[in-house]
Amino acid sequence: MPAPVAKVALPPWAESLRAQFSAGAASQFLLHGNVGDLVETPRENGARDYLPLDQFLREVMFANYDTVLQYDRGRGLRAVKGAEEFSQWVQTYTGQNPAALSMASLREPIKALELIDHYILRSLNLDAIRRSGANVEPPKLAVILDYAQFILPNGDPLALAGDVASHLVKVLAWANDPSIHRHNIITLLVTERLSDLN
């Protein structure tokens, strides 16, 4: 399985993430702590940049990925990489032009996570078709859930009901699906305080 990062020296947490993903040990990760800080980013020419975390993930960690989906409740679901292909798929899947989808519907976790779930399934299906001999290439896919505490808030699992329980089950299913582990699909949950997350 190819590593999800460019070949430059990375911060220790990023090296650990890359090693675990490359080894197939996990496909879902929690990034927590000072997620609002800039990430020191060495470049191949020896220069150093300081990038916001989302830019670091998009441009360094997932530089060789086809599609990077990013979601938070404020900005909604968006393809920060591979937007054209994702938009075409959204149009086919929903029957609507992506521009016609209301921003409110892309901000609601239940709808956004459902779209992400179906896009992950599409990637897995494309890989199955490729393995049967067809000339298709499933996209390398990264999903980033920013401010994950507002999607999967901490609480007693027995007290969770409705949409929050649905979000939790969906995200846990991504973490535990062996077919996702075997493919270039990675999900990241980003939160400042781990204790805020379910």
Summary of the structure (lengths in Angstrom):
residues: 198
radius of gyration: 16.9
end to end distance: 29.5
largest distance: 52.7
contacts: 577
relative contact order: 0.18
helix: 44%
strand: 21%
